[in-house]
Amino acid sequence: MKKSIDSTFLHYGIRTSDMNIIENLCTSTDFQLSPDWVKDEILKSYNEGGNDQGVVEDRTIRQIIKNALKKI
């Protein structure tokens, strides 16, 4: 089995299999969100919001979600 670099992990810090789950949830009838919106507005900001140890604080997560929801 050939292993390769997972591009979604490199860009957003999340594995492709997990991104597939997020896409399925976003397109379900309960949410109807664009998976691209989640990638661009939440995952990218979350990945950039970590400190030196890679930990994103609760306050930062709340601000990321608040900013993303303003754009809906």
All heavy atoms as TSV, in Angstrom:
chain	resi	resn	atom	element	x	y	z
A	1	MET	N	N	0.841	-1.178	0.000
A	1	MET	CA	C	0.000	0.000	0.000
A	1	MET	C	C	0.886	1.241	0.000
A	1	MET	O	O	1.732	1.421	0.859
A	1	MET	CB	C	-0.910	-0.030	1.225
A	1	MET	CG	C	-1.728	1.212	1.392
A	1	MET	SD	S	-2.690	1.140	2.920
A	1	MET	CE	C	-4.245	1.589	2.277
A	2	LYS	N	N	0.669	2.099	-0.961
A	2	LYS	CA	C	1.454	3.318	-1.083
A	2	LYS	C	C	0.862	4.404	-0.176
A	2	LYS	O	O	-0.338	4.647	-0.186
A	2	LYS	CB	C	1.440	3.788	-2.538
A	2	LYS	CG	C	2.269	5.010	-2.763
A	2	LYS	CD	C	2.242	5.424	-4.227
A	2	LYS	CE	C	3.048	6.688	-4.413
A	2	LYS	NZ	N	2.992	7.177	-5.768
A	3	LYS	N	N	1.726	5.016	0.596
A	3	LYS	CA	C	1.283	6.096	1.475
A	3	LYS	C	C	1.650	7.425	0.835
A	3	LYS	O	O	2.678	7.564	0.191
A	3	LYS	CB	C	1.934	5.975	2.847
A	3	LYS	CG	C	1.457	4.765	3.608
A	3	LYS	CD	C	1.946	4.794	5.019
A	3	LYS	CE	C	1.373	3.603	5.758
A	3	LYS	NZ	N	1.664	3.656	7.162
A	4	SER	N	N	0.793	8.409	1.029
A	4	SER	CA	C	1.059	9.732	0.489
A	4	SER	C	C	0.711	10.777	1.541
A	4	SER	O	O	0.110	10.472	2.563
A	4	SER	CB	C	0.242	9.965	-0.782
A	4	SER	OG	O	-1.134	9.917	-0.490
A	5	ILE	N	N	1.075	11.987	1.256
A	5	ILE	CA	C	0.789	13.088	2.169
A	5	ILE	C	C	-0.680	13.470	2.031
A	5	ILE	O	O	-1.200	13.625	0.933
A	5	ILE	CB	C	1.690	14.299	1.857
A	5	ILE	CG1	C	3.151	13.916	2.088
A	5	ILE	CG2	C	1.299	15.493	2.698
A	5	ILE	CD1	C	4.131	14.987	1.679
A	6	ASP	N	N	-1.358	13.593	3.136
A	6	ASP	CA	C	-2.769	13.958	3.171
A	6	ASP	C	C	-2.876	15.481	3.074
A	6	ASP	O	O	-2.534	16.200	4.008
A	6	ASP	CB	C	-3.387	13.437	4.466
A	6	ASP	CG	C	-4.888	13.558	4.499
A	6	ASP	OD1	O	-5.441	14.388	3.762
A	6	ASP	OD2	O	-5.509	12.824	5.274
A	7	SER	N	N	-3.355	15.975	1.938
A	7	SER	CA	C	-3.379	17.426	1.709
A	7	SER	C	C	-4.324	18.156	2.659
A	7	SER	O	O	-4.037	19.273	3.077
A	7	SER	CB	C	-3.741	17.742	0.264
A	7	SER	OG	O	-5.044	17.296	-0.036
A	8	THR	N	N	-5.462	17.555	3.015
A	8	THR	CA	C	-6.347	18.244	3.954
A	8	THR	C	C	-5.718	18.346	5.334
A	8	THR	O	O	-5.949	19.314	6.046
A	8	THR	CB	C	-7.732	17.547	4.067
A	8	THR	OG1	O	-7.548	16.190	4.415
A	8	THR	CG2	C	-8.517	17.658	2.790
A	9	PHE	N	N	-4.905	17.364	5.688
A	9	PHE	CA	C	-4.208	17.447	6.965
A	9	PHE	C	C	-3.163	18.554	6.924
A	9	PHE	O	O	-3.017	19.319	7.888
A	9	PHE	CB	C	-3.554	16.109	7.315
A	9	PHE	CG	C	-2.973	16.093	8.693
A	9	PHE	CD1	C	-3.788	15.935	9.793
A	9	PHE	CD2	C	-1.615	16.264	8.900
A	9	PHE	CE1	C	-3.271	15.931	11.078
A	9	PHE	CE2	C	-1.083	16.263	10.177
A	9	PHE	CZ	C	-1.910	16.099	11.264
A	10	LEU	N	N	-2.450	18.669	5.820
A	10	LEU	CA	C	-1.445	19.726	5.690
A	10	LEU	C	C	-2.079	21.112	5.720
A	10	LEU	O	O	-1.551	22.028	6.344
A	10	LEU	CB	C	-0.654	19.563	4.391
A	10	LEU	CG	C	0.344	18.424	4.358
A	10	LEU	CD1	C	0.951	18.296	2.967
A	10	LEU	CD2	C	1.440	18.636	5.382
A	11	HIS	N	N	-3.213	21.275	5.059
A	11	HIS	CA	C	-3.837	22.591	4.951
A	11	HIS	C	C	-4.659	22.969	6.178
A	11	HIS	O	O	-4.687	24.132	6.569
A	11	HIS	CB	C	-4.726	22.658	3.717
A	11	HIS	CG	C	-3.946	22.618	2.445
A	11	HIS	ND1	N	-3.974	23.620	1.521
A	11	HIS	CD2	C	-3.090	21.702	1.950
A	11	HIS	CE1	C	-3.182	23.326	0.515
A	11	HIS	NE2	N	-2.636	22.164	0.757
A	12	TYR	N	N	-5.344	21.982	6.752
A	12	TYR	CA	C	-6.291	22.291	7.823
A	12	TYR	C	C	-6.037	21.555	9.126
A	12	TYR	O	O	-6.742	21.772	10.108
A	12	TYR	CB	C	-7.719	21.972	7.357
A	12	TYR	CG	C	-8.083	22.661	6.073
A	12	TYR	CD1	C	-8.175	21.950	4.887
A	12	TYR	CD2	C	-8.310	24.026	6.032
A	12	TYR	CE1	C	-8.506	22.577	3.699
A	12	TYR	CE2	C	-8.625	24.665	4.851
A	12	TYR	CZ	C	-8.723	23.931	3.690
A	12	TYR	OH	O	-9.033	24.559	2.521
A	13	GLY	N	N	-5.067	20.655	9.147
A	13	GLY	CA	C	-4.804	19.883	10.352
A	13	GLY	C	C	-5.857	18.828	10.611
A	13	GLY	O	O	-6.084	18.444	11.757
A	14	ILE	N	N	-6.509	18.355	9.558
A	14	ILE	CA	C	-7.554	17.346	9.708
A	14	ILE	C	C	-7.396	16.310	8.603
A	14	ILE	O	O	-7.036	16.640	7.478
A	14	ILE	CB	C	-8.951	17.998	9.678
A	14	ILE	CG1	C	-10.024	17.011	10.084
A	14	ILE	CG2	C	-9.251	18.625	8.346
A	14	ILE	CD1	C	-11.339	17.660	10.426
A	15	ARG	N	N	-7.640	15.065	8.939
A	15	ARG	CA	C	-7.472	13.979	7.971
A	15	ARG	C	C	-8.624	13.947	6.973
A	15	ARG	O	O	-9.731	14.373	7.277
A	15	ARG	CB	C	-7.382	12.642	8.699
A	15	ARG	CG	C	-6.104	12.501	9.487
A	15	ARG	CD	C	-6.084	11.187	10.256
A	15	ARG	NE	N	-4.859	11.043	10.999
A	15	ARG	CZ	C	-4.595	11.641	12.155
A	15	ARG	NH1	N	-5.485	12.433	12.707
A	15	ARG	NH2	N	-3.450	11.455	12.763
A	16	THR	N	N	-8.346	13.405	5.779
A	16	THR	CA	C	-9.352	13.319	4.731
A	16	THR	C	C	-10.572	12.524	5.195
A	16	THR	O	O	-11.711	12.910	4.915
A	16	THR	CB	C	-8.764	12.677	3.463
A	16	THR	OG1	O	-7.672	13.482	3.017
A	16	THR	CG2	C	-9.786	12.586	2.350
A	17	SER	N	N	-10.355	11.441	5.916
A	17	SER	CA	C	-11.490	10.637	6.392
A	17	SER	C	C	-12.385	11.450	7.327
A	17	SER	O	O	-13.614	11.353	7.272
A	17	SER	CB	C	-11.002	9.372	7.081
A	17	SER	OG	O	-10.175	9.692	8.179
A	18	ASP	N	N	-11.772	12.282	8.172
A	18	ASP	CA	C	-12.557	13.136	9.062
A	18	ASP	C	C	-13.261	14.242	8.273
A	18	ASP	O	O	-14.391	14.618	8.588
A	18	ASP	CB	C	-11.672	13.745	10.148
A	18	ASP	CG	C	-11.119	12.692	11.089
A	18	ASP	OD1	O	-11.772	11.640	11.248
A	18	ASP	OD2	O	-10.035	12.914	11.647
A	19	MET	N	N	-12.598	14.747	7.236
A	19	MET	CA	C	-13.217	15.773	6.399
A	19	MET	C	C	-14.420	15.201	5.667
A	19	MET	O	O	-15.432	15.886	5.498
A	19	MET	CB	C	-12.194	16.330	5.403
A	19	MET	CG	C	-12.661	17.572	4.676
A	19	MET	SD	S	-13.003	18.926	5.812
A	19	MET	CE	C	-14.484	19.580	5.072
A	20	ASN	N	N	-14.353	13.938	5.281
A	20	ASN	CA	C	-15.503	13.300	4.630
A	20	ASN	C	C	-16.697	13.245	5.580
A	20	ASN	O	O	-17.840	13.456	5.162
A	20	ASN	CB	C	-15.144	11.892	4.153
A	20	ASN	CG	C	-14.173	11.921	2.999
A	20	ASN	OD1	O	-14.064	12.900	2.284
A	20	ASN	ND2	N	-13.445	10.835	2.818
A	21	ILE	N	N	-16.441	12.980	6.851
A	21	ILE	CA	C	-17.517	12.977	7.848
A	21	ILE	C	C	-18.121	14.375	7.968
A	21	ILE	O	O	-19.340	14.542	7.998
A	21	ILE	CB	C	-16.999	12.478	9.216
A	21	ILE	CG1	C	-16.612	11.003	9.117
A	21	ILE	CG2	C	-18.030	12.708	10.316
A	21	ILE	CD1	C	-15.850	10.481	10.312
A	22	ILE	N	N	-17.270	15.385	8.017
A	22	ILE	CA	C	-17.744	16.772	8.110
A	22	ILE	C	C	-18.582	17.130	6.884
A	22	ILE	O	O	-19.642	17.743	6.997
A	22	ILE	CB	C	-16.556	17.740	8.282
A	22	ILE	CG1	C	-15.920	17.527	9.648
A	22	ILE	CG2	C	-17.001	19.190	8.097
A	22	ILE	CD1	C	-14.591	18.225	9.829
A	23	GLU	N	N	-18.125	16.729	5.698
A	23	GLU	CA	C	-18.883	17.003	4.474
A	23	GLU	C	C	-20.254	16.328	4.509
A	23	GLU	O	O	-21.247	16.937	4.113
A	23	GLU	CB	C	-18.093	16.557	3.253
A	23	GLU	CG	C	-16.920	17.456	2.949
A	23	GLU	CD	C	-16.131	17.027	1.720
A	23	GLU	OE1	O	-16.589	16.138	0.977
A	23	GLU	OE2	O	-15.057	17.602	1.510
A	24	ASN	N	N	-20.300	15.090	4.975
A	24	ASN	CA	C	-21.586	14.391	5.078
A	24	ASN	C	C	-22.525	15.101	6.042
A	24	ASN	O	O	-23.720	15.228	5.781
A	24	ASN	CB	C	-21.383	12.941	5.505
A	24	ASN	CG	C	-20.794	12.092	4.410
A	24	ASN	OD1	O	-20.902	12.418	3.235
A	24	ASN	ND2	N	-20.148	11.008	4.780
A	25	LEU	N	N	-22.002	15.570	7.162
A	25	LEU	CA	C	-22.833	16.303	8.124
A	25	LEU	C	C	-23.318	17.630	7.547
A	25	LEU	O	O	-24.463	18.013	7.729
A	25	LEU	CB	C	-22.058	16.557	9.415
A	25	LEU	CG	C	-21.819	15.346	10.301
A	25	LEU	CD1	C	-20.877	15.711	11.439
A	25	LEU	CD2	C	-23.119	14.812	10.845
A	26	CYS	N	N	-22.429	18.327	6.843
A	26	CYS	CA	C	-22.786	19.639	6.288
A	26	CYS	C	C	-23.887	19.543	5.243
A	26	CYS	O	O	-24.717	20.439	5.122
A	26	CYS	CB	C	-21.569	20.300	5.650
A	26	CYS	SG	S	-20.358	20.874	6.829
A	27	THR	N	N	-23.875	18.474	4.488
A	27	THR	CA	C	-24.855	18.346	3.412
A	27	THR	C	C	-26.117	17.599	3.841
A	27	THR	O	O	-27.024	17.419	3.041
A	27	THR	CB	C	-24.221	17.637	2.196
A	27	THR	OG1	O	-23.700	16.373	2.603
A	27	THR	CG2	C	-23.115	18.480	1.595
A	28	SER	N	N	-26.182	17.197	5.106
A	28	SER	CA	C	-27.399	16.540	5.592
A	28	SER	C	C	-28.521	17.564	5.661
A	28	SER	O	O	-28.296	18.774	5.657
A	28	SER	CB	C	-27.160	15.910	6.959
A	28	SER	OG	O	-27.122	16.892	7.964
A	29	THR	N	N	-29.736	17.078	5.738
A	29	THR	CA	C	-30.890	17.982	5.748
A	29	THR	C	C	-30.952	18.840	7.000
A	29	THR	O	O	-31.600	19.876	7.008
A	29	THR	CB	C	-32.199	17.176	5.621
A	29	THR	OG1	O	-32.232	16.205	6.665
A	29	THR	CG2	C	-32.292	16.495	4.272
A	30	ASP	N	N	-30.280	18.436	8.064
A	30	ASP	CA	C	-30.316	19.217	9.304
A	30	ASP	C	C	-29.464	20.477	9.223
A	30	ASP	O	O	-29.771	21.470	9.858
A	30	ASP	CB	C	-29.845	18.365	10.486
A	30	ASP	CG	C	-30.811	17.235	10.790
A	30	ASP	OD1	O	-31.988	17.347	10.425
A	30	ASP	OD2	O	-30.374	16.245	11.391
A	31	PHE	N	N	-28.367	20.437	8.455
A	31	PHE	CA	C	-27.442	21.565	8.455
A	31	PHE	C	C	-27.424	22.343	7.143
A	31	PHE	O	O	-27.495	23.541	7.144
A	31	PHE	CB	C	-26.013	21.094	8.780
A	31	PHE	CG	C	-25.874	20.597	10.175
A	31	PHE	CD1	C	-25.773	19.239	10.439
A	31	PHE	CD2	C	-25.862	21.463	11.235
A	31	PHE	CE1	C	-25.658	18.774	11.726
A	31	PHE	CE2	C	-25.748	21.019	12.536
A	31	PHE	CZ	C	-25.645	19.668	12.780
A	32	GLN	N	N	-27.260	21.659	6.032
A	32	GLN	CA	C	-27.184	22.265	4.707
A	32	GLN	C	C	-26.145	23.386	4.636
A	32	GLN	O	O	-26.413	24.487	4.173
A	32	GLN	CB	C	-28.557	22.769	4.265
A	32	GLN	CG	C	-29.559	21.653	4.116
A	32	GLN	CD	C	-30.918	22.135	3.671
A	32	GLN	OE1	O	-31.162	23.320	3.544
A	32	GLN	NE2	N	-31.820	21.223	3.438
A	33	LEU	N	N	-24.941	23.105	5.129
A	33	LEU	CA	C	-23.817	24.033	5.028
A	33	LEU	C	C	-22.894	23.570	3.923
A	33	LEU	O	O	-22.796	22.391	3.633
A	33	LEU	CB	C	-23.028	24.084	6.337
A	33	LEU	CG	C	-23.699	24.715	7.528
A	33	LEU	CD1	C	-22.830	24.535	8.767
A	33	LEU	CD2	C	-23.961	26.181	7.294
A	34	SER	N	N	-22.182	24.477	3.336
A	34	SER	CA	C	-21.202	24.123	2.330
A	34	SER	C	C	-19.939	23.599	3.009
A	34	SER	O	O	-19.379	24.272	3.879
A	34	SER	CB	C	-20.846	25.358	1.498
A	34	SER	OG	O	-19.679	25.140	0.762
A	35	PRO	N	N	-19.465	22.421	2.619
A	35	PRO	CA	C	-18.207	21.917	3.189
A	35	PRO	C	C	-17.041	22.874	2.931
A	35	PRO	O	O	-16.141	22.988	3.749
A	35	PRO	CB	C	-17.994	20.582	2.479
A	35	PRO	CG	C	-19.363	20.157	2.060
A	35	PRO	CD	C	-20.101	21.436	1.759
A	36	ASP	N	N	-17.072	23.569	1.799
A	36	ASP	CA	C	-16.014	24.545	1.512
A	36	ASP	C	C	-16.058	25.694	2.506
A	36	ASP	O	O	-15.029	26.221	2.905
A	36	ASP	CB	C	-16.130	25.075	0.088
A	36	ASP	CG	C	-15.794	24.024	-0.943
A	36	ASP	OD1	O	-14.956	23.137	-0.645
A	36	ASP	OD2	O	-16.363	24.077	-2.043
A	37	TRP	N	N	-17.270	26.107	2.923
A	37	TRP	CA	C	-17.403	27.159	3.921
A	37	TRP	C	C	-16.770	26.708	5.235
A	37	TRP	O	O	-16.048	27.460	5.880
A	37	TRP	CB	C	-18.885	27.499	4.134
A	37	TRP	CG	C	-19.125	28.524	5.198
A	37	TRP	CD1	C	-19.085	29.885	5.049
A	37	TRP	CD2	C	-19.421	28.278	6.575
A	37	TRP	NE1	N	-19.354	30.498	6.251
A	37	TRP	CE2	C	-19.561	29.531	7.200
A	37	TRP	CE3	C	-19.592	27.132	7.327
A	37	TRP	CZ2	C	-19.861	29.667	8.547
A	37	TRP	CZ3	C	-19.886	27.260	8.672
A	37	TRP	CH2	C	-20.022	28.523	9.273
A	38	VAL	N	N	-17.029	25.457	5.612
A	38	VAL	CA	C	-16.449	24.926	6.851
A	38	VAL	C	C	-14.931	24.910	6.751
A	38	VAL	O	O	-14.232	25.324	7.678
A	38	VAL	CB	C	-17.002	23.514	7.164
A	38	VAL	CG1	C	-16.291	22.904	8.354
A	38	VAL	CG2	C	-18.497	23.575	7.422
A	39	LYS	N	N	-14.406	24.458	5.611
A	39	LYS	CA	C	-12.950	24.417	5.422
A	39	LYS	C	C	-12.355	25.818	5.511
A	39	LYS	O	O	-11.383	26.047	6.218
A	39	LYS	CB	C	-12.599	23.836	4.049
A	39	LYS	CG	C	-12.675	22.361	3.957
A	39	LYS	CD	C	-12.057	21.944	2.632
A	39	LYS	CE	C	-12.792	20.824	1.990
A	39	LYS	NZ	N	-12.260	20.457	0.687
A	40	ASP	N	N	-12.945	26.753	4.770
A	40	ASP	CA	C	-12.366	28.092	4.675
A	40	ASP	C	C	-12.581	28.943	5.909
A	40	ASP	O	O	-11.682	29.675	6.332
A	40	ASP	CB	C	-12.935	28.823	3.454
A	40	ASP	CG	C	-12.565	28.155	2.149
A	40	ASP	OD1	O	-11.566	27.400	2.130
A	40	ASP	OD2	O	-13.274	28.372	1.150
A	41	GLU	N	N	-13.761	28.873	6.496
A	41	GLU	CA	C	-14.104	29.782	7.590
A	41	GLU	C	C	-13.803	29.223	8.978
A	41	GLU	O	O	-13.577	29.993	9.905
A	41	GLU	CB	C	-15.589	30.171	7.513
A	41	GLU	CG	C	-15.970	30.872	6.245
A	41	GLU	CD	C	-15.232	32.187	6.026
A	41	GLU	OE1	O	-14.838	32.848	7.015
A	41	GLU	OE2	O	-15.054	32.559	4.853
A	42	ILE	N	N	-13.807	27.917	9.128
A	42	ILE	CA	C	-13.600	27.350	10.465
A	42	ILE	C	C	-12.290	26.585	10.549
A	42	ILE	O	O	-11.434	26.891	11.377
A	42	ILE	CB	C	-14.789	26.471	10.884
A	42	ILE	CG1	C	-16.042	27.353	11.022
A	42	ILE	CG2	C	-14.491	25.752	12.199
A	42	ILE	CD1	C	-17.281	26.654	11.462
A	43	LEU	N	N	-12.096	25.587	9.690
A	43	LEU	CA	C	-10.905	24.740	9.812
A	43	LEU	C	C	-9.610	25.509	9.572
A	43	LEU	O	O	-8.633	25.319	10.291
A	43	LEU	CB	C	-11.002	23.551	8.856
A	43	LEU	CG	C	-12.137	22.573	9.136
A	43	LEU	CD1	C	-12.147	21.468	8.101
A	43	LEU	CD2	C	-12.031	22.006	10.531
A	44	LYS	N	N	-9.598	26.366	8.572
A	44	LYS	CA	C	-8.389	27.143	8.291
A	44	LYS	C	C	-8.054	28.063	9.473
A	44	LYS	O	O	-6.909	28.116	9.919
A	44	LYS	CB	C	-8.576	27.955	7.013
A	44	LYS	CG	C	-7.353	28.718	6.604
A	44	LYS	CD	C	-7.585	29.448	5.302
A	44	LYS	CE	C	-6.368	30.252	4.922
A	44	LYS	NZ	N	-6.617	31.075	3.737
A	45	SER	N	N	-9.052	28.758	9.983
A	45	SER	CA	C	-8.833	29.650	11.128
A	45	SER	C	C	-8.427	28.873	12.368
A	45	SER	O	O	-7.578	29.304	13.142
A	45	SER	CB	C	-10.097	30.462	11.415
A	45	SER	OG	O	-10.419	31.276	10.320
A	46	TYR	N	N	-9.047	27.707	12.569
A	46	TYR	CA	C	-8.701	26.861	13.706
A	46	TYR	C	C	-7.246	26.410	13.611
A	46	TYR	O	O	-6.504	26.472	14.587
A	46	TYR	CB	C	-9.628	25.644	13.737
A	46	TYR	CG	C	-9.332	24.689	14.867
A	46	TYR	CD1	C	-9.881	24.898	16.119
A	46	TYR	CD2	C	-8.512	23.591	14.674
A	46	TYR	CE1	C	-9.619	24.025	17.167
A	46	TYR	CE2	C	-8.242	22.712	15.710
A	46	TYR	CZ	C	-8.791	22.938	16.950
A	46	TYR	OH	O	-8.508	22.082	17.975
A	47	ASN	N	N	-6.831	25.991	12.436
A	47	ASN	CA	C	-5.465	25.532	12.229
A	47	ASN	C	C	-4.466	26.659	12.473
A	47	ASN	O	O	-3.395	26.440	13.029
A	47	ASN	CB	C	-5.304	24.973	10.814
A	47	ASN	CG	C	-4.025	24.203	10.642
A	47	ASN	OD1	O	-3.508	23.621	11.582
A	47	ASN	ND2	N	-3.521	24.186	9.439
A	48	GLU	N	N	-4.818	27.874	12.087
A	48	GLU	CA	C	-3.927	29.024	12.269
A	48	GLU	C	C	-3.988	29.586	13.689
A	48	GLU	O	O	-3.101	30.326	14.091
A	48	GLU	CB	C	-4.306	30.122	11.281
A	48	GLU	CG	C	-4.065	29.732	9.836
A	48	GLU	CD	C	-4.647	30.717	8.852
A	48	GLU	OE1	O	-5.401	31.620	9.265
A	48	GLU	OE2	O	-4.360	30.560	7.652
A	49	GLY	N	N	-5.021	29.222	14.455
A	49	GLY	CA	C	-5.239	29.819	15.766
A	49	GLY	C	C	-4.503	29.163	16.913
A	49	GLY	O	O	-4.628	29.593	18.051
A	50	GLY	N	N	-3.750	28.124	16.645
A	50	GLY	CA	C	-3.046	27.414	17.714
A	50	GLY	C	C	-1.851	28.189	18.229
A	50	GLY	O	O	-1.295	29.040	17.555
A	51	ASN	N	N	-1.458	27.879	19.444
A	51	ASN	CA	C	-0.265	28.503	20.006
A	51	ASN	C	C	0.967	27.693	19.618
A	51	ASN	O	O	0.904	26.826	18.758
A	51	ASN	CB	C	-0.410	28.657	21.529
A	51	ASN	CG	C	-0.583	27.316	22.234
A	51	ASN	OD1	O	-0.265	26.264	21.697
A	51	ASN	ND2	N	-1.098	27.363	23.449
A	52	ASP	N	N	2.096	27.948	20.262
A	52	ASP	CA	C	3.346	27.259	19.925
A	52	ASP	C	C	3.250	25.742	20.091
A	52	ASP	O	O	3.922	24.998	19.397
A	52	ASP	CB	C	4.499	27.784	20.778
A	52	ASP	CG	C	4.836	29.220	20.453
A	52	ASP	OD1	O	4.523	29.659	19.331
A	52	ASP	OD2	O	5.399	29.899	21.327
A	53	GLN	N	N	2.404	25.289	21.008
A	53	GLN	CA	C	2.233	23.857	21.235
A	53	GLN	C	C	1.138	23.269	20.352
A	53	GLN	O	O	0.831	22.091	20.438
A	53	GLN	CB	C	1.891	23.568	22.705
A	53	GLN	CG	C	3.013	23.852	23.674
A	53	GLN	CD	C	3.114	25.330	24.023
A	53	GLN	OE1	O	2.129	26.040	24.022
A	53	GLN	NE2	N	4.311	25.794	24.291
A	54	GLY	N	N	0.511	24.085	19.515
A	54	GLY	CA	C	-0.546	23.615	18.633
A	54	GLY	C	C	-1.912	23.548	19.292
A	54	GLY	O	O	-2.850	23.028	18.722
A	55	VAL	N	N	-2.029	24.093	20.496
A	55	VAL	CA	C	-3.290	24.046	21.234
A	55	VAL	C	C	-4.090	25.315	20.932
A	55	VAL	O	O	-3.562	26.422	20.976
A	55	VAL	CB	C	-3.029	23.950	22.758
A	55	VAL	CG1	C	-4.332	23.997	23.533
A	55	VAL	CG2	C	-2.245	22.690	23.069
A	56	VAL	N	N	-5.368	25.124	20.615
A	56	VAL	CA	C	-6.264	26.257	20.389
A	56	VAL	C	C	-7.134	26.404	21.630
A	56	VAL	O	O	-7.821	25.468	22.033
A	56	VAL	CB	C	-7.141	26.027	19.136
A	56	VAL	CG1	C	-8.031	27.224	18.887
A	56	VAL	CG2	C	-6.273	25.742	17.920
A	57	GLU	N	N	-7.094	27.575	22.228
A	57	GLU	CA	C	-7.830	27.808	23.467
A	57	GLU	C	C	-9.323	27.968	23.186
A	57	GLU	O	O	-9.728	28.336	22.087
A	57	GLU	CB	C	-7.296	29.052	24.159
A	57	GLU	CG	C	-5.854	28.892	24.610
A	57	GLU	CD	C	-5.339	30.096	25.363
A	57	GLU	OE1	O	-6.163	30.907	25.830
A	57	GLU	OE2	O	-4.120	30.205	25.496
A	58	ASP	N	N	-10.132	27.685	24.206
A	58	ASP	CA	C	-11.588	27.775	24.069
A	58	ASP	C	C	-12.034	29.153	23.598
A	58	ASP	O	O	-12.927	29.270	22.757
A	58	ASP	CB	C	-12.267	27.454	25.408
A	58	ASP	CG	C	-12.143	25.998	25.796
A	58	ASP	OD1	O	-11.791	25.179	24.918
A	58	ASP	OD2	O	-12.395	25.676	26.967
A	59	ARG	N	N	-11.420	30.175	24.141
A	59	ARG	CA	C	-11.772	31.547	23.766
A	59	ARG	C	C	-11.547	31.779	22.277
A	59	ARG	O	O	-12.362	32.399	21.596
A	59	ARG	CB	C	-10.953	32.531	24.603
A	59	ARG	CG	C	-11.198	33.971	24.292
A	59	ARG	CD	C	-10.348	34.858	25.148
A	59	ARG	NE	N	-8.946	34.465	24.989
A	59	ARG	CZ	C	-7.948	34.920	25.718
A	59	ARG	NH1	N	-8.176	35.766	26.680
A	59	ARG	NH2	N	-6.723	34.540	25.500
A	60	THR	N	N	-10.449	31.253	21.757
A	60	THR	CA	C	-10.134	31.392	20.337
A	60	THR	C	C	-11.128	30.626	19.487
A	60	THR	O	O	-11.574	31.120	18.451
A	60	THR	CB	C	-8.702	30.889	20.058
A	60	THR	OG1	O	-7.786	31.597	20.903
A	60	THR	CG2	C	-8.321	31.079	18.610
A	61	ILE	N	N	-11.498	29.429	19.916
A	61	ILE	CA	C	-12.479	28.630	19.169
A	61	ILE	C	C	-13.815	29.360	19.102
A	61	ILE	O	O	-14.442	29.435	18.038
A	61	ILE	CB	C	-12.651	27.238	19.816
A	61	ILE	CG1	C	-11.353	26.446	19.686
A	61	ILE	CG2	C	-13.812	26.487	19.171
A	61	ILE	CD1	C	-11.326	25.172	20.488
A	62	ARG	N	N	-14.243	29.920	20.226
A	62	ARG	CA	C	-15.508	30.667	20.228
A	62	ARG	C	C	-15.452	31.851	19.267
A	62	ARG	O	O	-16.410	32.117	18.544
A	62	ARG	CB	C	-15.835	31.140	21.646
A	62	ARG	CG	C	-16.398	30.051	22.531
A	62	ARG	CD	C	-16.999	30.609	23.805
A	62	ARG	NE	N	-16.004	31.171	24.709
A	62	ARG	CZ	C	-15.328	30.476	25.615
A	62	ARG	NH1	N	-15.534	29.191	25.733
A	62	ARG	NH2	N	-14.457	31.059	26.394
A	63	GLN	N	N	-14.330	32.539	19.224
A	63	GLN	CA	C	-14.190	33.690	18.332
A	63	GLN	C	C	-14.182	33.259	16.870
A	63	GLN	O	O	-14.777	33.916	16.021
A	63	GLN	CB	C	-12.905	34.474	18.657
A	63	GLN	CG	C	-12.819	35.801	17.943
A	63	GLN	CD	C	-13.948	36.740	18.339
A	63	GLN	OE1	O	-14.302	36.874	19.503
A	63	GLN	NE2	N	-14.548	37.386	17.356
A	64	ILE	N	N	-13.535	32.150	16.560
A	64	ILE	CA	C	-13.509	31.623	15.191
A	64	ILE	C	C	-14.934	31.309	14.727
A	64	ILE	O	O	-15.342	31.696	13.623
A	64	ILE	CB	C	-12.626	30.356	15.111
A	64	ILE	CG1	C	-11.167	30.732	15.264
A	64	ILE	CG2	C	-12.862	29.602	13.805
A	64	ILE	CD1	C	-10.226	29.540	15.467
A	65	ILE	N	N	-15.696	30.619	15.572
A	65	ILE	CA	C	-17.061	30.258	15.197
A	65	ILE	C	C	-17.937	31.498	15.081
A	65	ILE	O	O	-18.733	31.633	14.143
A	65	ILE	CB	C	-17.638	29.253	16.215
A	65	ILE	CG1	C	-16.864	27.921	16.086
A	65	ILE	CG2	C	-19.132	29.039	15.993
A	65	ILE	CD1	C	-17.180	26.922	17.162
A	66	LYS	N	N	-17.773	32.434	15.999
A	66	LYS	CA	C	-18.555	33.687	15.969
A	66	LYS	C	C	-18.282	34.449	14.677
A	66	LYS	O	O	-19.214	34.907	14.004
A	66	LYS	CB	C	-18.199	34.542	17.186
A	66	LYS	CG	C	-18.986	35.814	17.313
A	66	LYS	CD	C	-18.599	36.558	18.582
A	66	LYS	CE	C	-19.322	37.857	18.699
A	66	LYS	NZ	N	-18.922	38.576	19.913
A	67	ASN	N	N	-17.021	34.575	14.298
A	67	ASN	CA	C	-16.659	35.271	13.059
A	67	ASN	C	C	-17.195	34.555	11.831
A	67	ASN	O	O	-17.655	35.194	10.880
A	67	ASN	CB	C	-15.148	35.441	12.953
A	67	ASN	CG	C	-14.592	36.414	13.959
A	67	ASN	OD1	O	-15.314	37.235	14.518
A	67	ASN	ND2	N	-13.300	36.306	14.246
A	68	ALA	N	N	-17.143	33.221	11.840
A	68	ALA	CA	C	-17.627	32.438	10.713
A	68	ALA	C	C	-19.139	32.591	10.557
A	68	ALA	O	O	-19.642	32.746	9.437
A	68	ALA	CB	C	-17.249	30.979	10.878
A	69	LEU	N	N	-19.870	32.579	11.666
A	69	LEU	CA	C	-21.320	32.696	11.606
A	69	LEU	C	C	-21.766	34.072	11.129
A	69	LEU	O	O	-22.843	34.202	10.527
A	69	LEU	CB	C	-21.937	32.363	12.964
A	69	LEU	CG	C	-21.837	30.896	13.387
A	69	LEU	CD1	C	-22.349	30.731	14.814
A	69	LEU	CD2	C	-22.597	30.004	12.417
A	70	LYS	N	N	-20.969	35.078	11.362
A	70	LYS	CA	C	-21.302	36.428	10.872
A	70	LYS	C	C	-21.334	36.475	9.350
A	70	LYS	O	O	-21.991	37.311	8.771
A	70	LYS	CB	C	-20.287	37.445	11.381
A	70	LYS	CG	C	-20.421	37.792	12.840
A	70	LYS	CD	C	-19.368	38.802	13.227
A	70	LYS	CE	C	-19.402	39.115	14.693
A	70	LYS	NZ	N	-18.338	40.059	15.073
A	71	LYS	N	N	-20.608	35.565	8.706
A	71	LYS	CA	C	-20.483	35.566	7.252
A	71	LYS	C	C	-21.586	34.764	6.553
A	71	LYS	O	O	-21.612	34.688	5.341
A	71	LYS	CB	C	-19.125	35.033	6.840
A	71	LYS	CG	C	-18.007	35.935	7.331
A	71	LYS	CD	C	-16.662	35.386	6.942
A	71	LYS	CE	C	-15.560	36.299	7.468
A	71	LYS	NZ	N	-14.241	35.820	7.091
A	72	ILE	N	N	-22.483	34.170	7.345
A	72	ILE	CA	C	-23.589	33.395	6.734
A	72	ILE	C	C	-24.658	34.340	6.244
A	72	ILE	O	O	-25.035	35.257	6.844
A	72	ILE	CB	C	-24.173	32.381	7.729
A	72	ILE	CG1	C	-23.166	31.301	8.006
A	72	ILE	CG2	C	-25.454	31.776	7.187
A	72	ILE	CD1	C	-23.647	30.220	8.942
